[in-house]
Amino acid sequence: MRISQRVVGGLCIALAVTMIAGGCTKKNENSTSTGGSASAGNSSGGKVKVAFVPKLQGSPYFEAMDAGAKKAATALGDIEWLYQGPTSADAAAQAQVVRSFIQQKVDVLVIAPNDPDSMAPLMKEAQAAGIKVMTADTDAPNSVREAFVNQATAEGIGNTTAETLMKAMGGKGKWAIVSCGETAENLNSWIAAEKAYVSQKYPEAELIDVVYSGEDQAKGTQMATDLMSAHPDLTGLVGQCTTSAVGVAQAVKDAGKIGKVFTVGVGTPKSMKPYLADGSSSGSILWNVQNLGYLTAWAGEQLAAGKAFAPTNKVNDDMAAVKWDEASKTLVLGDPLLITTENVDQFDY
C-alpha cells in the first residue's frame, strides 16, 4: 500500500508538472499567435487609409494623379492609397463610390466632385463617421472639407489659357469654349477668369458660346465641329478639360482648318503632342499632374495625423514651397505650365 501511495503520489506530481508545462506551452502558443496577428496588422492595417475618388476613372489625367500619389505612398511609408472613381463623369455614380469608402471607414476621403453641391451632404456624412474629408483638383467650397489641394489659382490657369489663345488669334475675332462638366467648380472658375481677362485686355474678341461635352472626347469633337459650322467666322476654341482639349483640336484637324481656327486646351502632354506637332493646337495649359497626386497623398497623411499646414510647406525636393491659404483652406501646387512642342517630351503622361 505504501508503494501504491508513493506511485500514486509520483503520478500526481508528474501529472501536475505536465499540466503546468502544458499550460505554459498553450499560453506561449497564444502569445505567439497574438504577436503574429499584431505584427500582420501593423504591416498592413496600421497604415493610414487615404481614398481618392476622381471625377472619372481611366482618364490619363487622373491616372497620372494616381501614379504620383502611389509614389508618395511609397516614399512616406505609412499610407495605404486607395483609388476608385466612376466609369462615367456622373455625379450619382461618383456618389456610389463615395458611399462605399464611407462604409469601409477609411481614414481620409479625398474627392474631385463632379457636382460639388450634391456631393456636400455625403461629405458631411463622412465627417460625422470620423473620416477626414478633402477635395483635390476641383473643389466643393460650400462643404465640410478641411483642405483643398489646388493645382494652381483659377486666375493663373484662366489667364494663361486666354492669353495663349488670344496670341494665336491675333487678339481679335470670335471664340468659343467647349467645357466638360457643367457643374465642375474648377472648370467654371477658369471660364470666369478667361471671360474677365479677354474682356479687359482684348475688346475686339467676342465669346460666342460655352458648351459642355461631359468628359466625352468624341462629343467634344462634335460640339466643336457644330460650332464651326454654325459660325463660319469662328477663329478660336478653348478645350476646357483634358478630353475637350483633344476634342477641339481633332475637330479643327478634321475640318481642314489648321491655321484658320486656333485652339488651346487644358490637356495632358501625351494626348496633346500630335496636335501641337501639326498645329491644330497652339498650346496646352497644365501643371505637373503627378506632383498634384503626390501632394494630395501627402496632405491626406498630414490631416490624418492632426498636423496643421504651415504657410509654406516643403513636401519634397520637387515641391519645396507649397503655399497654404488658411482663409480658404487651400494648398496650391504652383503656377500653371504652358506645354508646347518645345517641352512636351519632358512628360511621360
Sine and cosine of phi, psi and omega as CSV:
sin_phi,cos_phi,sin_psi,cos_psi,sin_omega,cos_omega
0.00,0.00,-0.64,0.77,0.01,-1.00
-0.88,0.48,-0.66,0.75,-0.03,-1.00
-0.89,0.45,-0.65,0.76,0.00,-1.00
-0.88,0.47,-0.65,0.76,0.02,-1.00
-0.90,0.45,-0.67,0.74,0.03,-1.00
-0.90,0.44,-0.66,0.75,-0.01,-1.00
-0.90,0.44,-0.72,0.70,0.01,-1.00
-0.88,0.48,-0.68,0.73,0.02,-1.00
-0.87,0.50,-0.68,0.74,0.01,-1.00
-0.90,0.44,-0.65,0.76,0.02,-1.00
-0.89,0.46,-0.65,0.76,0.02,-1.00
-0.88,0.47,-0.70,0.71,0.02,-1.00
-0.88,0.47,-0.69,0.72,0.00,-1.00
-0.89,0.46,-0.67,0.74,0.01,-1.00
-0.90,0.44,-0.66,0.75,0.02,-1.00
-0.88,0.47,-0.70,0.71,0.02,-1.00
-0.87,0.49,-0.68,0.73,-0.01,-1.00
-0.89,0.45,-0.67,0.74,0.01,-1.00
-0.90,0.44,-0.68,0.73,0.04,-1.00
-0.88,0.48,-0.72,0.69,0.00,-1.00
-0.89,0.46,-0.67,0.74,0.02,-1.00
-0.89,0.46,-0.64,0.77,0.02,-1.00
-0.90,0.44,-0.65,0.76,0.02,-1.00
-0.90,0.43,-0.67,0.75,-0.01,-1.00
-0.89,0.46,-0.70,0.71,0.00,-1.00
-0.88,0.47,-0.67,0.75,0.02,-1.00
-0.89,0.46,-0.69,0.73,0.01,-1.00
-0.90,0.44,-0.62,0.78,0.01,-1.00
-0.89,0.45,-0.68,0.74,0.04,-1.00
-0.88,0.47,-0.66,0.75,0.00,-1.00
-0.89,0.46,-0.67,0.74,0.00,-1.00
-0.89,0.45,-0.68,0.74,0.00,-1.00
-0.90,0.43,-0.72,0.69,0.01,-1.00
-0.89,0.45,-0.67,0.74,0.00,-1.00
-0.89,0.46,-0.63,0.78,0.02,-1.00
-0.90,0.44,-0.67,0.74,0.01,-1.00
-0.90,0.43,-0.67,0.74,0.01,-1.00
-0.88,0.47,-0.66,0.75,0.00,-1.00
-0.90,0.44,-0.67,0.74,0.01,-1.00
-0.90,0.43,-0.62,0.79,0.01,-1.00
-0.90,0.44,-0.65,0.76,-0.01,-1.00
-0.92,0.39,-0.57,0.82,-0.07,-1.00
-0.98,0.18,-0.41,0.91,-0.04,-1.00
-0.87,-0.49,-0.77,0.64,-0.09,-1.00
-1.00,0.04,-0.14,0.99,-0.06,-1.00
-0.99,0.14,-0.13,0.99,-0.02,-1.00
-0.99,0.14,0.41,-0.91,0.05,-1.00
-0.96,0.26,0.82,-0.58,0.01,-1.00
-1.00,0.02,0.93,-0.36,0.03,-1.00
-0.93,-0.36,0.90,-0.43,-0.05,-1.00
-0.95,-0.30,0.73,-0.68,0.00,-1.00
-0.89,-0.45,0.79,-0.61,0.04,-1.00
-0.91,-0.41,0.98,-0.21,-0.01,-1.00
-0.97,0.23,0.13,-0.99,0.10,-1.00
-0.89,0.46,-0.63,0.78,-0.12,-0.99
-0.46,-0.89,0.85,-0.53,0.04,-1.00
-0.99,0.13,0.62,-0.78,0.03,-1.00
0.97,-0.22,-0.25,0.97,0.04,-1.00
-0.96,0.27,0.59,-0.81,-0.01,-1.00
-0.82,0.57,-0.57,0.82,-0.03,-1.00
-0.89,0.45,-0.81,0.59,-0.05,-1.00
-0.96,0.30,-0.44,0.90,0.11,-0.99
-0.92,0.40,-0.58,0.81,0.06,-1.00
-0.92,0.38,-0.63,0.77,0.08,-1.00
-0.87,0.49,-0.69,0.73,0.01,-1.00
-0.87,0.49,-0.68,0.73,0.01,-1.00
-0.88,0.47,-0.66,0.75,0.03,-1.00
-0.91,0.41,-0.64,0.77,0.02,-1.00
-0.91,0.41,-0.60,0.80,0.04,-1.00
-0.90,0.44,-0.59,0.81,0.08,-1.00
-0.89,0.46,-0.66,0.76,0.03,-1.00
-0.90,0.44,-0.68,0.74,0.00,-1.00
-0.87,0.50,-0.64,0.77,0.03,-1.00
-0.93,0.36,-0.70,0.71,-0.06,-1.00
-0.93,0.36,-0.66,0.76,-0.06,-1.00
-0.99,0.16,-0.54,0.84,0.14,-0.99
0.99,0.11,-0.25,0.97,-0.09,-1.00
-0.87,-0.50,0.35,0.94,0.00,-1.00
-0.90,-0.44,0.72,-0.70,0.24,-0.97
-0.97,-0.24,0.95,-0.31,-0.09,-1.00
-1.00,0.02,0.81,-0.59,0.02,-1.00
-0.89,-0.46,0.71,-0.71,-0.11,-0.99
-0.68,-0.74,0.88,-0.47,0.05,-1.00
-0.37,-0.93,0.70,-0.71,0.03,-1.00
-0.63,-0.77,0.06,-1.00,0.04,-1.00
-0.95,0.30,0.39,-0.92,0.02,-1.00
-1.00,0.06,-0.11,0.99,0.15,-0.99
-0.68,-0.73,0.45,-0.89,-0.05,-1.00
-0.98,0.22,0.95,0.32,-0.09,-1.00
-0.83,-0.56,0.77,-0.64,-0.07,-1.00
-0.89,0.45,-0.63,0.78,-0.01,-1.00
-0.92,0.39,-0.66,0.75,0.03,-1.00
-0.91,0.41,-0.62,0.78,0.03,-1.00
-0.91,0.41,-0.61,0.79,0.01,-1.00
-0.88,0.48,-0.59,0.81,0.02,-1.00
-0.89,0.46,-0.65,0.76,0.02,-1.00
-0.91,0.41,-0.67,0.74,0.02,-1.00
-0.88,0.48,-0.70,0.72,0.03,-1.00
-0.86,0.51,-0.63,0.78,0.02,-1.00
-0.88,0.47,-0.68,0.73,0.01,-1.00
-0.93,0.36,-0.56,0.83,0.07,-1.00
-0.89,0.45,-0.68,0.74,0.02,-1.00
-0.90,0.43,-0.53,0.85,0.03,-1.00
-0.97,0.25,-0.18,0.98,0.02,-1.00
0.85,0.53,0.78,0.63,0.08,-1.00
-0.91,0.41,0.28,-0.96,0.00,-1.00
-0.99,0.15,-0.64,0.76,-0.02,-1.00
-0.73,-0.69,0.73,-0.69,0.02,-1.00
-0.89,-0.46,0.86,-0.51,-0.01,-1.00
-0.92,-0.40,0.77,-0.64,-0.07,-1.00
-0.78,-0.63,0.66,-0.75,0.23,-0.97
-0.95,-0.30,1.00,0.04,-0.22,-0.98
-0.94,0.33,0.72,-0.69,0.14,-0.99
-0.94,0.34,-0.61,0.79,0.04,-1.00
-0.73,-0.68,0.99,-0.15,-0.08,-1.00
-0.83,0.56,-0.65,0.76,-0.08,-1.00
-0.93,0.36,-0.67,0.75,0.00,-1.00
-0.96,0.27,-0.39,0.92,0.00,-1.00
-0.99,0.15,-0.41,0.91,-0.10,-1.00
-0.82,0.57,-0.69,0.72,0.03,-1.00
-0.89,0.46,-0.60,0.80,0.04,-1.00
-0.92,0.39,-0.59,0.81,0.04,-1.00
-0.91,0.42,-0.61,0.79,0.07,-1.00
-0.91,0.41,-0.61,0.79,0.05,-1.00
-0.89,0.45,-0.66,0.75,0.02,-1.00
-0.89,0.45,-0.70,0.72,0.01,-1.00
-0.88,0.47,-0.65,0.76,0.01,-1.00
-0.90,0.44,-0.41,0.91,0.03,-1.00
-1.00,0.07,0.09,1.00,0.03,-1.00
1.00,0.03,0.25,0.97,-0.02,-1.00
-0.99,-0.11,0.72,-0.69,0.11,-0.99
-0.96,0.29,0.70,-0.71,-0.10,-1.00
-0.87,-0.50,0.75,-0.66,0.01,-1.00
-0.73,-0.68,0.26,-0.97,0.23,-0.97
-0.84,-0.55,0.41,-0.91,0.05,-1.00
-0.52,-0.86,0.56,-0.83,-0.02,-1.00
0.96,0.27,-0.79,0.62,0.11,-0.99
-0.71,-0.70,0.53,-0.85,-0.21,-0.98
-0.97,-0.25,0.26,-0.96,0.22,-0.98
-0.78,-0.62,0.98,0.20,-0.17,-0.99
-0.89,0.46,-0.43,0.90,-0.01,-1.00
-0.99,-0.14,0.67,0.74,-0.03,-1.00
-0.79,-0.62,-0.06,-1.00,-0.01,-1.00
-1.00,0.02,0.13,0.99,-0.06,-1.00
-0.82,0.57,0.60,-0.80,-0.06,-1.00
-1.00,-0.05,-0.28,0.96,0.03,-1.00
-0.35,-0.94,0.51,-0.86,0.11,-0.99
-0.84,-0.54,0.83,-0.56,0.05,-1.00
-1.00,-0.08,0.96,-0.27,-0.12,-0.99
-0.97,-0.23,0.67,-0.74,-0.02,-1.00
-0.94,0.33,-0.61,0.79,0.03,-1.00
-0.19,-0.98,0.17,-0.99,0.01,-1.00
-0.95,0.32,0.43,-0.90,0.02,-1.00
-0.87,0.49,-0.64,0.77,0.01,-1.00
-0.92,0.40,-0.63,0.77,0.00,-1.00
-0.88,0.47,-0.72,0.69,-0.02,-1.00
-0.95,0.32,-0.75,0.66,-0.03,-1.00
-0.89,0.46,-0.70,0.71,-0.01,-1.00
-0.91,0.41,-0.65,0.76,0.01,-1.00
-0.92,0.40,-0.66,0.75,0.03,-1.00
-0.89,0.46,-0.75,0.67,-0.03,-1.00
-0.90,0.44,-0.70,0.72,-0.02,-1.00
-0.90,0.44,-0.64,0.77,0.02,-1.00
-0.89,0.46,-0.68,0.73,0.01,-1.00
-0.93,0.36,-0.69,0.73,-0.03,-1.00
-0.89,0.46,-0.62,0.79,0.05,-1.00
-0.88,0.47,-0.68,0.73,0.00,-1.00
-0.91,0.41,-0.59,0.81,-0.04,-1.00
-0.99,0.11,-0.11,0.99,-0.06,-1.00
0.98,0.20,0.32,0.95,0.10,-1.00
0.98,0.20,0.18,0.98,0.00,-1.00
-0.45,-0.89,0.26,-0.97,0.02,-1.00
0.92,-0.40,0.05,-1.00,-0.02,-1.00
-1.00,-0.01,0.66,-0.75,0.03,-1.00
-0.64,-0.77,0.31,-0.95,-0.04,-1.00
-0.59,-0.81,0.28,-0.96,-0.02,-1.00
-0.85,-0.53,0.76,-0.65,0.17,-0.99
-0.95,-0.32,0.98,-0.21,0.01,-1.00
-1.00,-0.09,-0.19,-0.98,-0.03,-1.00
-0.89,-0.46,-0.99,-0.12,0.00,-1.00
-0.96,0.28,0.79,-0.62,-0.06,-1.00
-0.92,0.39,-0.42,0.91,-0.02,-1.00
-0.97,-0.25,0.09,1.00,-0.04,-1.00
-0.93,0.37,0.90,-0.44,-0.11,-0.99
-0.89,0.46,-0.65,0.76,-0.04,-1.00
-0.92,0.40,-0.71,0.71,-0.01,-1.00
-0.90,0.45,-0.67,0.74,-0.01,-1.00
-0.92,0.40,-0.56,0.83,0.03,-1.00
-0.94,0.35,-0.56,0.83,0.05,-1.00
-0.94,0.35,-0.66,0.75,0.01,-1.00
-0.88,0.48,-0.69,0.73,0.02,-1.00
-0.87,0.50,-0.66,0.75,0.01,-1.00
-0.92,0.40,-0.64,0.76,0.01,-1.00
-0.89,0.45,-0.71,0.71,0.02,-1.00
-0.86,0.51,-0.73,0.68,-0.03,-1.00
-0.91,0.42,-0.66,0.75,-0.04,-1.00
-0.90,0.44,-0.76,0.65,-0.05,-1.00
-0.92,0.40,-0.65,0.76,0.00,-1.00
-0.87,0.50,-0.62,0.79,-0.04,-1.00
-0.98,0.18,-0.67,0.74,-0.15,-0.99
-0.99,-0.13,-0.42,0.91,-0.09,-1.00
-0.73,-0.68,0.97,0.26,-0.06,-1.00
-0.90,0.43,-0.29,0.96,0.01,-1.00
-1.00,0.02,0.03,1.00,0.05,-1.00
-0.98,-0.18,0.69,-0.73,-0.07,-1.00
-0.85,-0.53,0.86,-0.51,0.10,-1.00
-0.99,0.15,0.87,-0.48,-0.09,-1.00
-0.99,-0.15,-0.40,0.92,-0.03,-1.00
-0.21,-0.98,0.43,-0.90,0.17,-0.98
-0.78,-0.62,0.85,-0.52,-0.01,-1.00
-0.84,-0.54,0.26,-0.97,-0.14,-0.99
-0.77,-0.64,0.84,-0.54,-0.07,-1.00
-0.98,-0.20,-0.05,1.00,0.09,-1.00
0.88,0.47,0.65,0.76,0.02,-1.00
0.90,0.44,0.38,0.92,0.00,-1.00
-0.94,-0.33,0.94,-0.35,-0.10,-1.00
-0.88,0.47,-0.71,0.71,-0.01,-1.00
-0.89,0.46,-0.62,0.78,0.03,-1.00
-0.92,0.39,-0.59,0.80,0.06,-1.00
-0.88,0.47,-0.66,0.75,0.04,-1.00
-0.89,0.45,-0.69,0.72,-0.01,-1.00
-0.91,0.41,-0.65,0.76,0.01,-1.00
-0.90,0.43,-0.64,0.77,0.04,-1.00
-0.91,0.41,-0.63,0.78,0.05,-1.00
-0.89,0.46,-0.69,0.72,0.02,-1.00
-0.90,0.43,-0.63,0.78,0.03,-1.00
-0.89,0.45,-0.67,0.74,0.02,-1.00
-0.91,0.41,-0.58,0.82,0.02,-1.00
-0.94,0.34,-0.66,0.75,-0.02,-1.00
-0.96,0.29,-0.43,0.90,-0.04,-1.00
-0.75,-0.66,0.99,0.11,-0.05,-1.00
-0.85,0.52,-0.37,0.93,0.00,-1.00
-1.00,-0.08,0.19,0.98,0.06,-1.00
-0.91,0.42,0.72,-0.70,-0.02,-1.00
-0.81,-0.58,-0.03,1.00,-0.02,-1.00
-0.54,-0.84,0.63,-0.78,0.04,-1.00
-0.68,-0.74,0.69,-0.72,0.13,-0.99
-0.95,-0.31,0.79,-0.62,0.17,-0.98
-0.99,-0.12,0.97,-0.25,-0.25,-0.97
-0.98,0.22,-0.17,0.99,0.02,-1.00
-0.63,-0.77,0.04,-1.00,-0.16,-0.99
-0.93,0.38,-0.42,0.91,0.06,-1.00
-1.00,0.08,-0.66,0.75,-0.01,-1.00
-0.97,0.25,-0.36,0.93,0.09,-1.00
-0.87,0.49,-0.71,0.71,0.07,-1.00
-0.94,0.35,-0.65,0.76,-0.06,-1.00
-0.86,0.51,-0.72,0.69,-0.04,-1.00
-0.94,0.34,-0.60,0.80,0.03,-1.00
-0.91,0.41,-0.65,0.76,0.02,-1.00
-0.90,0.43,-0.61,0.79,0.01,-1.00
-0.89,0.45,-0.68,0.74,0.02,-1.00
-0.91,0.42,-0.65,0.76,0.03,-1.00
-0.89,0.45,-0.73,0.69,-0.01,-1.00
-0.89,0.45,-0.55,0.83,-0.03,-1.00
-0.99,0.15,-0.11,0.99,-0.03,-1.00
0.93,0.37,0.55,0.84,-0.06,-1.00
-0.92,-0.38,0.42,0.91,0.07,-1.00
-0.89,0.46,0.77,-0.64,-0.06,-1.00
1.00,0.01,-0.19,0.98,0.05,-1.00
-0.94,-0.35,-0.63,0.78,0.11,-0.99
-0.89,-0.46,0.83,-0.56,-0.07,-1.00
-0.97,-0.23,0.62,-0.79,0.01,-1.00
-0.79,-0.61,0.51,-0.86,0.12,-0.99
-0.69,-0.73,0.63,-0.78,-0.03,-1.00
-0.63,-0.77,0.25,-0.97,0.14,-0.99
-0.99,-0.17,1.00,0.09,-0.15,-0.99
-0.78,-0.63,0.37,-0.93,0.03,-1.00
-0.97,0.24,0.51,-0.86,-0.12,-0.99
-0.83,0.56,-0.77,0.64,-0.06,-1.00
-0.89,0.45,-0.65,0.76,-0.03,-1.00
-0.94,0.35,-0.48,0.88,-0.05,-1.00
-1.00,-0.02,-0.27,0.96,-0.10,-1.00
-0.78,0.63,-0.77,0.64,-0.03,-1.00
-0.91,0.42,-0.50,0.87,-0.02,-1.00
-0.98,0.21,-0.54,0.84,0.12,-0.99
-0.92,0.39,-0.62,0.79,-0.04,-1.00
-0.92,0.39,-0.64,0.77,-0.05,-1.00
-1.00,-0.06,-0.03,1.00,0.08,-1.00
1.00,0.05,0.05,1.00,0.05,-1.00
-0.96,0.28,-0.26,0.96,0.16,-0.99
-0.82,-0.57,0.69,-0.72,0.01,-1.00
-1.00,-0.06,-0.08,1.00,0.02,-1.00
0.29,-0.96,0.45,-0.89,0.06,-1.00
-0.84,-0.55,0.75,-0.66,-0.01,-1.00
-0.98,-0.22,0.82,-0.57,-0.02,-1.00
-0.46,-0.89,-0.47,-0.88,-0.02,-1.00
-0.32,-0.95,0.05,-1.00,0.04,-1.00
-0.98,0.22,0.98,-0.19,-0.12,-0.99
-0.92,0.38,-0.61,0.79,0.03,-1.00
-0.90,0.43,-0.61,0.79,0.07,-1.00
-0.90,0.43,-0.56,0.83,0.05,-1.00
-0.90,0.44,-0.65,0.76,0.06,-1.00
-0.91,0.41,-0.67,0.74,0.03,-1.00
-0.87,0.49,-0.73,0.68,-0.01,-1.00
-0.89,0.47,-0.60,0.80,0.01,-1.00
-0.89,0.45,-0.73,0.68,0.01,-1.00
-0.90,0.43,-0.66,0.75,0.02,-1.00
-0.88,0.48,-0.69,0.72,0.00,-1.00
-0.89,0.45,-0.60,0.80,0.05,-1.00
-0.88,0.47,-0.65,0.76,0.05,-1.00
-0.89,0.46,-0.68,0.74,0.00,-1.00
-0.88,0.47,-0.71,0.71,0.00,-1.00
-0.90,0.44,-0.69,0.72,-0.02,-1.00
-0.88,0.48,-0.57,0.82,-0.02,-1.00
-0.99,0.10,-0.07,1.00,-0.01,-1.00
0.96,0.27,0.41,0.91,-0.01,-1.00
-1.00,0.01,0.73,-0.68,0.04,-1.00
-0.98,0.19,0.58,-0.81,0.07,-1.00
-0.98,0.22,0.61,-0.79,0.07,-1.00
-1.00,0.07,0.30,-0.95,0.06,-1.00
-0.84,0.55,-0.58,0.82,0.10,-0.99
-0.75,-0.66,0.79,-0.62,-0.12,-0.99
-0.86,-0.50,0.74,-0.68,0.15,-0.99
-1.00,-0.06,0.94,-0.34,-0.02,-1.00
-1.00,0.04,-0.75,0.66,0.14,-0.99
-0.36,-0.93,-0.15,-0.99,-0.06,-1.00
-0.91,0.42,-0.52,0.86,0.01,-1.00
-0.98,0.19,-0.41,0.91,-0.01,-1.00
-0.81,-0.59,0.97,0.24,-0.14,-0.99
-1.00,-0.02,-0.16,0.99,-0.07,-1.00
-0.54,-0.84,0.88,0.48,0.02,-1.00
-0.99,0.16,0.83,-0.55,-0.08,-1.00
-0.99,0.11,0.61,-0.79,0.10,-1.00
-0.88,-0.48,0.82,-0.57,0.07,-1.00
-0.97,-0.23,0.94,-0.35,-0.09,-1.00
-0.92,0.40,-0.58,0.81,-0.05,-1.00
-0.88,0.47,-0.70,0.72,-0.01,-1.00
-0.99,-0.15,-0.05,1.00,-0.04,-1.00
0.80,0.60,0.83,0.56,-0.10,-1.00
-0.78,-0.62,0.76,-0.65,0.21,-0.98
-0.99,-0.10,0.76,-0.65,-0.02,-1.00
-0.92,-0.40,0.86,-0.51,-0.01,-1.00
-0.85,0.53,-0.73,0.68,0.00,-1.00
0.34,-0.94,-0.39,-0.92,-0.01,-1.00
-0.99,0.15,0.46,-0.89,0.07,-1.00
-0.93,0.37,0.33,-0.95,-0.05,-1.00
-0.86,-0.51,0.75,-0.66,0.09,-1.00
-1.00,0.00,0.87,-0.49,-0.01,-1.00
-0.99,-0.17,0.81,-0.59,0.00,-1.00
-0.75,-0.66,-0.08,-1.00,0.04,-1.00
-0.89,0.46,-0.38,0.92,-0.06,-1.00
-0.97,0.24,-0.49,0.87,-0.06,-1.00
-0.83,-0.55,0.03,1.00,-0.09,-1.00
-0.87,0.49,-0.53,0.85,-0.04,-1.00
-0.97,0.24,-0.06,1.00,0.01,-1.00
-0.98,0.20,-0.13,0.99,-0.09,-1.00
-0.88,-0.47,0.58,-0.81,-0.04,-1.00
-0.93,-0.37,0.46,0.89,0.06,-1.00
-0.64,-0.77,0.00,0.00,0.00,0.00
